[in-house]
Amino acid sequence: DKTGAWRFLIVDLVILTIFFSSLVFSYSVLVIFLLLLFVALRTVIKESLREVTEERFVLKFWAINMSTTPKGNNSLYSFNVFLTIVVSCLSLVLLGLWGAKTIASFHVLRAEAFLVQENRKFGEDSEVLPTLDEREEFMIAMDNYYARALVFEGNNPLYTRKRTLMLLERIGVLVERFSQVPEDDSETRDGIIEELMVLKSALIDFGRKSTDLSPSIYANWSTRATLYTGLVGIGFSEHVSDAISSLERAINLNPLNFQLYYSLAQVYIVKGDQDNAAVLLGRVLEINPQHIPSILLVADLYKEEGNLDMYVAYLEAAKEILEREEATNLEIYSQILQALEDPEVEYIEVEDSNILEQLENSGSESDEGIPPASLGLEE
C-alpha cells in the first residue's frame, strides 16, 4: 500500500543521508548503530510489503528494456543502458569508499585494543615498569596501526590527530635514548638525530594536515598546539612562534580551557616574556583558582623579581589548597613546606609533579585517542 511504500522511501532516505555524511564527518559508535538499525528496519518493511503485495509489487528501474536486442525506440534503449552503467560505476565507487572506511576503522580498533592490552600490562598498579626498548616498540606498533588506517582514509582528521600524538611520543623516546648514548659514540648519535629529524618533519606535516582538513574543530588546533609545545619542551626553540599561534587559535575556539592558558604562559616563559606569562597565569586562576601549577609558577615569577613576600603568599595559598583537598601526601606538598622554611632556596619543581591530574576540579577537555600517560609515560 501507499503507507508502506512511503515508510520504505523514508527509511531509504535516512540510510542514504547517514551514509553520505560519512564522506564529511567521522562516524561515532552511535551513528554506526543507527545506520545498522535503519538497514535492519528497511529489511523488515520490505518483507512486510512483500507479504501484502507479493503478486502485484514490481520493482521498476529506468532500464525498462534490458534485452540484448533493442525493441522499439533505440534512443531510449541506449539511454537506459547509459544510466545503468553510470549507476553501476557510482555504486562501485561508494562501495569502495565504504570498504576503505571499514578497513581504516579496523586498524584503529586494533590500535586501541593493543593500547588497552599494554596499559593492563604496565598499569599504575603494576610493579613492572616498561623499559625504553619496550616503550619504543609500543610507540612504533601504535604508529604503524594509525599509518595503515590513514592509507585507506587519509583525510580523516581523527586518525591524523592520533598519529600526530603518537609521532610526538616517539620523538620523546628518541630524545631520551639520545641522552643515554655516550658522547664519543658519534655514529649512534648521528643515526638518532637523523631519525629524529625525519619524525619531526612527519609530525609537523600531520599536525598541519589536521587543521587544514577541519580548521574550525578545536581538537585539531589543540593537537597542533600540543605538538609544537612538545617540540619546544624538547629543545626546538625555533617553534616557539608556532606554539604561540596554535595555542592562541585553540583558545579562540575554547576560551574556558585553562590548561591552554597555562601552556601558553609556559611558552612565553621559554621565550623570555614574563609579563605576558603573568597575564596568562592570572587568566588561568580566574577560571580555576585551585590550579596548583599556575599558583606555583606565579610564585616563581615573583621570586625571580625578588618579591619574596608575594612568593611566600602564593606558596601559602597552594599549601592551603592541598590541605583542603587532603593531598598532603604528595611530594609537592613537602617541597612547598621546605620552600616556606627557606624561601631563598629552590625546592619546588612544578613540571615534575603529577598534581595536575589529581587536583583539577574542572578538568580541561581532553583529546580523544591517546591518553597522556600511555605505557606509564608521564605527560
N, C-alpha and C positions, 0 to 999 in steps of 0.2 A: 504494500500500500504506500501512499504518498508520505505518511508519517514516518514509516520505517525507512524509506529512501532518504528522507531529509536527515534522519538520525545518522544514517550511513555517511552522507555527504559531510555533515558537521564533524564527525569523528575523523574522517579523512583530512579535512582542512586543518584540524588541530594537530594531527600527526605530521602533516607537511610543514606547518609552522614551527613545531618543535625541531623537526629535522633540519630545516634550512637555517634556523637560529644557531645551530652548531657551527656554521661556517663563520660566524661572527663572535659568538661567546663560547667560553669553556663550559662543558657540561658539569653539573654537580650531580651528586648521587640522587637527589630528589628529582631533578629533571629527567634523568635516565629512567627512574622508576615510573614517572608519569608517562614517558614515551612507551615503555613496555605495557603499562596499564591500558593505554588507549589502543595499542595494537591488539591486545587481548580482547578489549571491548569491541573492536571492529570485527574480529572473528565471530564473536557471539552474535552481533547484529546480523552479520552476513548469513550465519546459519539459520537464524530465526526467519529472515526474509526468504531463504531458500525453502524452508518448510511450508511457508504460506503460499508462495508463488512459484513453486518448483517448476511447473509446466509452462507458465507464461512469462517468467523472468528471463530476459535475454540480455547479455552484456553486449552493448553496441560500442563500436570504436569507429574512428574516422576511416579506417581501412575497410570500407564496405565490401570491396571486391578484392580478395586476396588469392584468386586463382592464378595459375601460371600464364593463362592467356587472357588478355583484356576483353571484357564484354561491355558493349555499349560505348560510353564516352571514354576515349583514350586519354584525354587530358585529366579527367577525374581519376582514372586508374593510376596515372603517373604521379599525381598529387598525393594520392593515398600512400603509395609506396615511399615517396619522399618523406612524408610526415612520419611514417613508421620507422624509417632509417634514422631520422633526427631524434625521435623519442628514444629509440634503442640506444643511440650514442649517448644521449643525456643520462639515461638510466645507468649505463655502464660507468660514466664519469662519477655520478653520485654514489654508485656502489663502491667505486674505488676510493672516493673521499671517506665514505663511511668506514670502509675496511682499514684505511690508513689511521683514522682516529681510534679505531678499536685496538689496533696493534700498538699505537703510541700509549694508549691508556694501560695496556697490558704491561709494557715496560715500566711505566711509572708505578703501577701497583706492585711489581716485583721489587722496585727500589724501596718502596715504603715497607714492604714485608721484610726485606733484608735489614732495613733500619731498625724495625721493631725487634727482630731477632738479635741483632748485635747489642741493642740497648738492654735487652734482658740479660745478655751475657756479661756486659760491663755496666750494669746499672749502678745507682747510688748505693744500694745495699751490698753490692759485690765487693769483696775484699781484693779481687784481682783487677789491676789496672792495665789497660792496653799499652803495649809497647809502641814505640814510634813506628816500627815497621807494620804492626797490626793496624795502627791508625791510618797509615799511608795506604795500605791495601784496601781498607774500608772506603777511604775517600775515592780511590781510583775506581773501585767497583761501583759506587754510587754514581760517580761522574759518567761512567760508561752506560749505565741504565738510562740516565737522562739524555745522554748524547744519542742513543738509539731511538729514544722517543722523539727527539727533535728531527731525526731523519725522516720520520713519517708525518710529523706535524710541526714543521719548522717555524710556523707563525703563531704558535701558542704561547702567549705571554707568561702563563703559569709555569710551563715547563722551562721557559727561558730563565725565569727568576730562580727556579730550583737549581738549574745548572750553574747560574751565576754564583749563588751562595756556596755551592759545592766547590767550584773553582777557587773561591776565596779561602775555603778551608784547606784545600790542597796547597795553596801558596803559603799559608801559615805553617803547615807541616814542613814544607821545604825550607822555610826560614829557620825553623827550629833545627832541622837536620844540618843546615849550613853552619849554625853556631857551634855544632858539636864536631865539625871537621877541623883537624889541626891546620894551622896557617901554612905549614910547609907542604901540605898536600894540595898543591895548586891545581892539579888535574881534576880531582874530585870537586873542588870548589868551583872551578870553571864550568864543569858539567852541570852542577846545581844551578849556577847563575843562568846558564843558557836555558835550562828547563824552566826556570823561574820567569824569564822574560817571555817565553812562549806562552805560559799560562797567564801571565799578566796581560798580554795582548788579547788573548781569547776572552779573559774576564771582562775587559773594558768593552770589547765588541758586543758581548752578550748583554751587558748592563745597558748599553745604549740601545740595543735592539728592542729590549722590552719596553722602554719608554717611547721608542719610535712607533711600535705597534699600537700601544694604547697610552697616549700621553696624558690622558685625563684620569687614569687609575692611580690612586695613592700608593698601592703596594709596589708598583713598578718604580716609582721615584724613591720609595723607602729602600728598596733593594739596591738601586743605583747609589744612593747615599751611603748605604752600608759598605758597598764595595770600595768606594773612594775613601771613606773614613778608615776602613781596614788597611788600605794601601798606605795612607798617611801614618797610621799607627805602626806599620811595619818599618817605615822609614822613607817612603817615596813622597818627599815633601813637595815635589812638583805638582802633585794632585790636590793641594790644599784648596785652590780656587775651584776645582771641580767638585770637591766635597762640599764647599760652602754653597755653591749654586744649586747642587742637588738637594741639600738639606733645606734650603730656602723654598725650593719648589714643593718639596714634601710638606713643609709647614703650611704653605698656602692651601694645600689640599686637606690637611688635617691639623688645624691650628691649636687644638687642645691636647695634642700628644706631647707631653712634657719631655719625654725621652729625646725627641728631636731637638728641642732647645738645648738640652744638656749636651748632646753630641756636638751640636754647632758651637757651643761655648768651648768645648774641648779643642775643636779645630782652631778656633780663634786664639786660644792659648798657645797652641803649637805655632801659629802664625806670629805670635808676639803682641796681639791686640787684646790686652787685658780689659780695656774699657768696654768693648763690645761683649766680651765674655761675661763681665759682671752684669751687664744689662740682661743678657740672655738667661743667666742663672737666676736673676730676680724674677724673670717671667716664669721659670720652672717652679719657683717657690710660690708664685701666685696661684698656679694651677694645682700643685701638690706640695703644701707646706711641710710635709713629712718626708720629702725626698732627701735621704741622708747624704748620698754622694754629692748633691748640689750644695748642701749646707757645708760639708767639709771642704768642697772646692772653693766656696766663697771665703771660708775661714783662711784657706791657704793664700788666697789673693790678698787678704788683709795683712797676713803675716809678711808677705813679700813687700808690702808697702811700709812695713814697720809699725803697723797699728795693732799692737798686741792686745789691747783692750777688746776690740771688735773680734779679734781672733779667738780669744777666750770665750766671749759671749756666744759666738756661733758653736764652739765646741760644747758649751753648756747646753745649748738648745738641742744639739744632736744627742747628747747624753740623756737628756730628759725624754726624748722620743724613744730611745732604745729601752729605757727603764719602763716607760709606759706600755711599750709593746712586749715587755718581758723577754727582751732579746739580749740580756746581759751576758749570755754565754758566748756571744760572738766575739771573734778576735778583735774586731774593730772597736768594741766597747773597751777592751783592755788598752788598746792603743790611745783612745781618747782620754782615759784616766791618766795614762803616762804623760800625754801632752799637756794636760791641765796641771800636773805637778811641776812640769818644767817646760813652759811654753817656748823657750829658746831652742829646744832640741826637736828635730824632726822625727816623729814617731809614726805618723799615720800615712798609710799607703792606700789611697782611696781605690785605685784601679784594681788592686789585688783582692779586695773584699768582695764577697758574694752577697752583700746585704741587699742588693737591688732586687733580687728575686724573692727575698724573704720579707721585705718590709713595704713593698709598694701596695698601697691600699686601693689605688685607682689605676691599675696597670695599663700600660700603653697597648695599642693594638699590635698584635704580633703577626708576622707574615706566615702564610701557610707553608707547609712543606717541611723544611729542615729545622729542627729545634736548635737553639743556640748552644746546647751542651751535648751534642751527639757524640757518642762514644767517650763520654767523660771529659770532653773538651770544654773548658770554661770560656764564656763569651769574652 
